[in-house]
Amino acid sequence: MATTALVVTMDESLDREASAVLAGIGFTVDQAVKLLLTQVVKEKCLPPSLHVPNQDTIDAMQELKDGGGEQFANVEDMLASLGI
């Protein structure tokens, strides 16, 4: 497969901040651009947001993995517990 180079001009601070965010989720800027363009070709549109959860969400997901949190047999029981 032939390859090509892509040059993107942007503000230094945007490059620095984006690189830091992407590094935090295990990506380089090059990998993120390839992922974006692959999805654009596959879906024929811009992909939906790739969300990075905040610490509260991460903690809540871990609580559920550890068996915590409330569980309900059905929606009606859940709504009843909320007083709805």
Rosetta constraint file for C-alpha pairs under 8 A:
AtomPair CA 10 CA 14 HARMONIC 6.76 0.50
AtomPair CA 10 CA 15 HARMONIC 6.73 0.50
AtomPair CA 11 CA 15 HARMONIC 6.44 0.50
AtomPair CA 12 CA 16 HARMONIC 6.14 0.50
AtomPair CA 13 CA 17 HARMONIC 5.95 0.50
AtomPair CA 14 CA 18 HARMONIC 5.82 0.50
AtomPair CA 15 CA 19 HARMONIC 5.91 0.50
AtomPair CA 16 CA 20 HARMONIC 6.29 0.50
AtomPair CA 17 CA 21 HARMONIC 6.29 0.50
AtomPair CA 18 CA 22 HARMONIC 6.03 0.50
AtomPair CA 18 CA 29 HARMONIC 7.46 0.50
AtomPair CA 19 CA 23 HARMONIC 5.93 0.50
AtomPair CA 19 CA 28 HARMONIC 6.59 0.50
AtomPair CA 19 CA 29 HARMONIC 5.97 0.50
AtomPair CA 20 CA 24 HARMONIC 6.28 0.50
AtomPair CA 21 CA 25 HARMONIC 6.90 0.50
AtomPair CA 22 CA 26 HARMONIC 6.25 0.50
AtomPair CA 22 CA 27 HARMONIC 4.96 0.50
AtomPair CA 22 CA 28 HARMONIC 6.03 0.50
AtomPair CA 22 CA 29 HARMONIC 6.81 0.50
AtomPair CA 22 CA 32 HARMONIC 7.62 0.50
AtomPair CA 23 CA 27 HARMONIC 5.16 0.50
AtomPair CA 23 CA 28 HARMONIC 6.07 0.50
AtomPair CA 25 CA 52 HARMONIC 7.94 0.50
AtomPair CA 27 CA 31 HARMONIC 5.93 0.50
AtomPair CA 27 CA 32 HARMONIC 6.31 0.50
AtomPair CA 28 CA 32 HARMONIC 6.25 0.50
AtomPair CA 29 CA 33 HARMONIC 6.18 0.50
AtomPair CA 30 CA 34 HARMONIC 6.23 0.50
AtomPair CA 31 CA 35 HARMONIC 6.10 0.50
AtomPair CA 32 CA 36 HARMONIC 6.11 0.50
AtomPair CA 33 CA 37 HARMONIC 6.13 0.50
AtomPair CA 34 CA 38 HARMONIC 5.96 0.50
AtomPair CA 35 CA 39 HARMONIC 6.23 0.50
AtomPair CA 36 CA 40 HARMONIC 6.21 0.50
AtomPair CA 36 CA 46 HARMONIC 7.75 0.50
AtomPair CA 36 CA 47 HARMONIC 7.29 0.50
AtomPair CA 37 CA 41 HARMONIC 6.24 0.50
AtomPair CA 38 CA 42 HARMONIC 6.14 0.50
AtomPair CA 39 CA 43 HARMONIC 5.75 0.50
AtomPair CA 39 CA 44 HARMONIC 7.67 0.50
AtomPair CA 39 CA 45 HARMONIC 7.74 0.50
AtomPair CA 39 CA 46 HARMONIC 7.22 0.50
AtomPair CA 39 CA 47 HARMONIC 6.21 0.50
AtomPair CA 40 CA 44 HARMONIC 5.16 0.50
AtomPair CA 40 CA 45 HARMONIC 5.08 0.50
AtomPair CA 40 CA 46 HARMONIC 5.36 0.50
AtomPair CA 40 CA 47 HARMONIC 6.57 0.50
AtomPair CA 41 CA 45 HARMONIC 7.45 0.50
AtomPair CA 43 CA 47 HARMONIC 7.34 0.50
AtomPair CA 53 CA 57 HARMONIC 5.75 0.50
AtomPair CA 53 CA 58 HARMONIC 6.25 0.50
AtomPair CA 54 CA 58 HARMONIC 6.29 0.50
AtomPair CA 55 CA 59 HARMONIC 6.03 0.50
AtomPair CA 56 CA 60 HARMONIC 6.17 0.50
AtomPair CA 57 CA 61 HARMONIC 6.15 0.50
AtomPair CA 58 CA 62 HARMONIC 6.19 0.50
AtomPair CA 59 CA 63 HARMONIC 6.13 0.50
AtomPair CA 60 CA 64 HARMONIC 6.40 0.50
AtomPair CA 61 CA 65 HARMONIC 6.30 0.50
AtomPair CA 62 CA 66 HARMONIC 6.12 0.50
AtomPair CA 63 CA 67 HARMONIC 6.47 0.50
AtomPair CA 63 CA 68 HARMONIC 5.09 0.50
AtomPair CA 63 CA 69 HARMONIC 6.61 0.50
AtomPair CA 64 CA 68 HARMONIC 5.00 0.50
AtomPair CA 64 CA 69 HARMONIC 5.83 0.50
AtomPair CA 71 CA 78 HARMONIC 7.98 0.50
AtomPair CA 72 CA 77 HARMONIC 6.03 0.50
AtomPair CA 72 CA 78 HARMONIC 5.76 0.50
AtomPair CA 73 CA 77 HARMONIC 6.73 0.50
AtomPair CA 74 CA 78 HARMONIC 6.62 0.50
AtomPair CA 75 CA 79 HARMONIC 6.14 0.50
AtomPair CA 76 CA 80 HARMONIC 6.09 0.50
AtomPair CA 77 CA 81 HARMONIC 6.27 0.50
AtomPair CA 78 CA 82 HARMONIC 6.55 0.50
AtomPair CA 79 CA 83 HARMONIC 6.32 0.50
AtomPair CA 79 CA 84 HARMONIC 5.12 0.50
AtomPair CA 80 CA 84 HARMONIC 5.47 0.50
